[in-house]
Amino acid sequence: MNIQNEKKGEQLQIVTIEICKEDYTENVEKALKKQRRVAQVPGFRPGNAPMPLIKKAYEKSFIADEVNRIMYDELNKFVHENKLDVLGEPLPIDDKTVVDFEHPEKFVFTFEIANQKPFEIDYSKLPEITNYEISASDEEIDAFIEDLRKRHGQYTAPDTISDEDFVTVEFGENNNGNFYANDLSEAGKKLFINKNKNEVITADVNTIFDDDNKLATFLKTTPEMLDKSQPNNMEMTVKYIGHLTPAELNDDFFKKAYPDGSVTTEAQLREVAATKIAAEYTQHSQRKFMNDAIGALVDNVKVELPEEFLRRYILYAQSDMTEEKLNEEFDKYLNSFKWQLIENKLTKDNDIKVTDEDVKQYVRKFFLDNYFAQFNPEDVAERVDALAADTLKNKETVKNIYDQLFDDAIGKALLKNMKTTTKKMTFKEFADELYGIKEDGEKKEEKKAKAKKAPAKKVAKEETPAAEEKKCKKAPAKAKKSTPKAE
């Protein structure tokens, strides 16, 4: 075994790993003997096949596996012992790599490694970031309370249609359609309001709704399938009228809506509504803050990058990448690499960790807040635990939650360290400020600080002995675990 390294400037070095026959022979021989005991070779009982046949069938594959293992281990050991902060992945240099299975006395693997150069974040020199606090408007609070009153309201079946009633009509042969009276067009309201159960209304159904989606729902089709080029006259018989009377804001309502007694007055209800509505908008303000903060960091923190190495790395890692395309998008890639390094530093400096228990508690809180808010947590603990356990079986869901919690922690660290100014407004004011119309008519757009993702490393897929030489040459060492990216 021989490992050599040659520095090429402050951030680059060439690492060469020579693996000789004596380095892998013992483990290969053990693997061949183990294989001989189980190999199914025609004409021989298991364990009795001649070793030359076993070697012919498996030796090259076993050598490739063992050489790759040694190469990975030694490269990672070199990185660890030299305390290298590797940028990207070690990049194989093919023209300096020697892999020949006809002459397996020595294998040579050569890698180019880029080191991260230390940098600091001087928050005092960063621009001030606006931190938006979105509050609920009176209209939103009123709508929240009205919805809650309807959920605990009383359903009746009157004989006459009024403005907000739910109506079922029958038409054609055993066809029926449903609609809310307040979803009708003005022409539709004139036809149906104040009509009685079992009355027959003749109309062109294309005219009774202003919204094609509502018309499609009524006809049980899709908006794309509608044909409004010709009148669609039909007789519709009123079969059912449903009326919902919202609950009064009295003691009985509060006992039903909040059986734990946490809300007993309209003033308290408005406070709860305002808090819940504001919480729903938090992700929008947090995303805006993160985008602006990332942009400020990427634009103002000095991070030195080995650009030529990164060009080679991107071309290697992405098989569909071309020089022309890379030239067009290279600045985005640089910003992505830069942000990854800044994010790693933020993670280390602020001791940010997301544990399995954090993910579990997030899921439990989600179910408690959204499905069991009106129950005593202790009474539903077993049910919530079962739902959480089922949710945590989905790896993609767990990853998304982990990423969200990680991003939240990064955001809190930035909010704590960066210069900020707080701006309070409603969501409509927030949306108008981000996406409203300027005086010159130009639409405002939220700046996206997130750059193009850095490329993932290539992974060798060949597993057959005939492809082992290629696998040995191409497989890059996994020197560092990647960090979740902020969205």
N, C-alpha and C positions, 0 to 999 in steps of 0.2 A: 504494500500500500504506500502510495506517495501522493502528497497534496502540495501543490505549489500555488502561490498567488503573486500576481504582478499588478501593482497599482498604476492606474492610468488617470492621474489627476486626483482632485479632492474627492470626487464622488464615484469614480468608477474603478473597478479592479477585475482582473481576469483570474479565475480560479480553475486549476487543472487537477483532476483526480485520476490517478493511474491505479487500476485494479489488476493485480497479477493473478495467475492461476492458483497460487497457494492461498489466496484470499477467499476464494469461493469453493475450492475443490471439496473440502470436508463436508459442507452443508449440501452440496450437490450430490455427493455420494450417499449421504443419509437419505435424501429425497428419492434417489433412484432405488435404494434398497426397500424403502417403504412402498414405493410404487410397484416394485416387483411382487410384493406379498399380495397385492390386490388386483394386479393387472390381468385382464381377460385376453389371453393370447391363444388363437386357434391352435389346437394340437397339444396344448400343455395345460396341466392343472394349475389353478391359482397358486402362486408362490414357487413354481418350478420352471417358469420361462427362463431361457438363457439370458444372462445379463447383457450380452451384446445386442440382443433384440430390444431389450428395455432401453438401453442407451440410444440405439438408433431412433427409437420412437419418441423419447422424452428428454434426452440430455440437453439439446439446444434450448428447449423451452425452460428447463430448470436452471440452466446457466443464465439465461436472460433474466429470469425472475430474481435470482440471487444477486446478479451483478447490479440490477436496478435497485434492489433493496439496499445493497452496500452503498451505492452511489447516492441515493436519497439520504441515508443515515449520515454519511460522511459530510455531505454538503450542509445538511441542517446542523450538524455538530460544529462545522467550521463557522457558520453564521452565528451560532449561539456562543461559542468560545471567544469569538472576536467581537462580540456584542455589537453586531451590525444591525442597523435599522434599514432593512432592505426595502427599496422602492419597487413596487410591482413584484415581479418574480425573477429569479436568476434566468438569464436568457442563454439557451444553448448556442454554441458557435459550431456549426456543422463542419466547416472546413478544418477545424482543429480537433474534431472528434474521431476516434478510431474504434470501429466495432467490426470485427471480422470473425465469424464463427468457424471458418475453416482454419483459422490460426488463433485460437482463443487464449494464447499465452498471456496477452495483455490487452486490456481495454482502456481507452483514454477518453475522458469526458471533460469538455471545456465549457465554462460558463462565464458570461459577463454579468457582473453584479453591480447594481447602482445603490449607493448608500444615501440615506436621507441626511441632509445637512441640518444641524440644529438651528432653530429660529425661535424668536420670542414674539409674543403678542402684546403690544403696548396699547392697551385699551384707551388710554388718554389721547392717543393720536387718531383714533377712529372717529368717523362722523357720528353725530347723534341719530338715533333710530327712533321713529315714532312707534309707541306701543298703544295700539287701539284697544279701548275698553268699550265693548258694544253692550248697550243696555236695551231693555225692552221698551217699546213705545206703548202709550196708553191703548192704542188700537190693538196691538198684539196681546196685551194683557186681557183686554175685553174679549177678544176672540178665544183665548185660552179658557177663560171662565165660561164663556158660552158653550164651548165644546164639552166642558166638564158637566155643565148643567144638562146638556142633551144626553150625555151618557147615563145620567141618573134621572132622566125625565120619565114621563109617562106616555106610553103608546096607546092610541085609540084608533078606531076605524070609523070615521065620520061618513056620512052619506054624500057630502058635497066637497069638491076639490077646492082647497085654498092655496095660497101662494107657495108655501114651503112643503106641501104634502108629497108623499111618495105614492106613485100611481102605477098600477098594472093594467094594461089594456090587452084585449084579445083581438086578433085580426087574422084573416085568411082561415085556413084549416088548422085549428089547434096551435096557432102561433101566438106568442105573447111577447110583449115588450115592457120594460120598466123605465121609469124616469122620475126625477124630482121636478116638481112644477116650476121651481125657480130656475131650472136649467133650460127651460123652453125659450124660444125666440118670442119677440113681442107678438108676432102673428100666432104662435103656438099658445101663448097665454090667453089670448082672446078666445081661442077655440076651446080650451080646457078649464080655465078658472071658472068656478061656480057651477060646473057641470056635476051631475049626480051619478051615483053608482048605477050601472046598467044602461046609462045613456049611450047612444051611438054617435060618434063624431066622424064625419067624412072629410078627409083633408089630403093634400099632397104632403107626404111625410118629409120630403126634401126641404120643406119650408118651416117645419115646426121647431127646428134647432138651428142656432147660428154656428154651432161648433160641430165640425164633421166627426170628431171623435165621439161626441155624445150621440150623434145620429147612428154611427157605426155600432156603438154599444147597444142602442135600442134595437137595431136590426140584427144584432148578433153576427156582425161581420167585421171587416177591417176598413179603415178609411181608404185604403188603396183599392178596395173592391167596390166602392160606391160608384154609382152611375147617376149623376144629377143632370144629365143632358136632356132627359125627358121627365115629365111629371110622374110621380109615383103615388097615384091616388088610391086610397084604401079606406075601408070602414073599420073603425076601431071602437070596440065596446069596453067601457070602463068596468073592470072586474073587481078592483080592490083599491081602496084609498087608505093610506096610513098617515096618521098625524102624530107628531111628536111634540109634546108640551114640555119645554125645559123645566127642570126642577127649580123651585124657589130657593133663594139663599136663606134657608132657615136652619134650625137645629137639626131637623131630620136629614137635610141634605148633607150637612157637615159630618154627621155621624156615619152616613153611608160612604161619603167620599174620603173621609179621613178617620177611620174607626179607631186609630190610636190616639185621637184627641189632640193631635199636633196643630190642627187648624180648626178654629171655632168661630171666626169672624171674617167678614168680607175683606177687611184691611189685611188680616194675616194671609188670606187667600191671594190677594194681589201681590203681596211680598213673595209668596211661594212661586206664583206665576212668573214674576219678574226674574227671580233667581233661575228658574228652569229654562226660560227663554234665553237668558243671557248665556247660560252654560252651553246651550245648543249652538250658539254663535262663536263660542270660544275657539273652535278649531279654525274658523275663518281668520280671526284676528291673529292666532298663533302662526298660521301658515304665512300670512302677510309679514309678520315680524321676522320669522325665520328666513324668508326670501330676502328681505332687506338686510338682515344681519349677515347672511352668507355673502351677499353681494358686497357689503362693506368690508368684510374680512378678506375675501378673495382679491378685491381691488387695492387694499391698503396694506396688507401684511406681506412683508418681503420673504418669499420662499424661493430658494434657488433650486432649479430643476435641471437635470441633465437632458436637454431637449433632444439631442441626436439619439441618445439611448432610447428615449421614450418613443421616438419615431420607429426605430427598429422593433421595439417591443410591441407596439400597436400593430405593425404590419405582420409580425409573427403570430400574435394572438388572435387576429381576426383574418380568417382566410379570404373573406370577400372584400377586404380593404385594398384600395389601390393608392398609389402615390398621389394621383390627382385628387381623389376624394379626401385623403389625409391632409393635403395642403389646405383644402377648403375648411376642414373641421378641426384642424390642429389646435387652434386657440381654445376651443371648447374642451378638448381633451386635457390641455394644460390646466384649465380652470378646475376640471374634475380632479385631476391628480393633486392639485394645490389644496382643494377643499378637503380631500381625503386626509392629507397630512395635517391640516388645521383641525379637522374633526378628531383625529387620533390624539392630537395634543390636548384638545379640550377634554377628551375622555380621561386622559391620564392626569391632567392638572386638577380636574374636579372630581377624580375618583368615581367616575360614573360606572355603575354596574346595574344590569337588569337580570334578576334571578328567576328561576322557575316559579318560586313562591310569589314574586311580583306579578307574573303573568296569571297565575291561578287566582290571586286576589282581585285582579282587574276583571277577570271573567265573572267571578262571584258578584262583584259590585254591579256589573252590567245587568245581571239577571235580577238582583235585588232592586235596583233602581227602576228598571223598565217593566218588570213583570210581577214583582212582589212588594211594590212600594207601600201598599196599604196593609201589609201584614207585619206582624212581629217577626224580626229576623230569626229569632230563636225557634219560632214555630215552623219556619219553612227551611231551616238550615239543611236538613237531610235532602229535601227536593232540590235546593240550589246546588248542593255539592254534587248531586247526580248529574244535573244539567252541565255543570262546569267540567266534570270528568269526561262527559261525552264530547263536549266542545274541544277539550284539550287533546283528543285523539286525532284531530285534523292538523297535520303538520303545517299546512299552508296558513291556516288560521293562527296557529301559535306564532309562526314567523311574523305575520303581519302585526300581531299584538306586540311582540318583542320589539319590532322596528318602531312602532308607534310610541311605546314607553321610552325607548332609547332616544327618539327624536324629542319627546317631551322633556327628558332630562337635559339634553343638549340645549334646548330652548330656555329652560330655567337658568342654566349656567350663563348663557349669553345675556339674559335679562338682568341677571345679578351683576355681571361684570361690565357690560357696555353702557355707554351714556345713552339715556333714553328720555323721551318726553311723552307724557301720557295724554292721550286725546280721547275724550269720551263722546260717544255719539250713538245714534240708533243704527240698526243694520241698513236701513234705507239710505241714511246719510253716508255710511261706510261704503255701500255699493256705488252710490253716486260719486263719491270721491275717487274710487278706484276705476270705475267703468263709465262715469257720466260723460256729458258732452261739454267740451271746452267752448270758449267763446268763438273760436274759429271753426267749430263744428267737428274737430278731430276727436275721435274716441280715445279716452285714456285707457291705458293697459297696464296691468300689474307686471312689473319687471320680474322675470324669472331668473333667479340667481343660480339655480341648479344647472350645472353644465352636463355635457354628455358623459355618460358613465365610462369609467375606465374599463378597458377590455378584460374579459376573463381569460385565464390562461388556457392554452390548448391541453387537451387530455388525450393521450394515446389510447386508441380503442382496439388495436390489433392484438389478438390473443393467440393466434395459431403460430406454430413453430416457424413457418415460412416468413412470418412478418416480424419475428423477434428482433432482427437486426435493425429494422426501422424503429421499432419501439424503443430500443436501447438508445438510439441516437436522439430521438425527439422528446422523450419524456422529461419535462423540466421538474426540478425539485420544488416541493412545496415548503417554502421557507418561512412563510408567515400567514397567519390566519387573517382573513379580511375582516373589516369592521362594517356594521350596518351603515347604510347611507341615509342621510337626512333627506326627506322628501320636500 
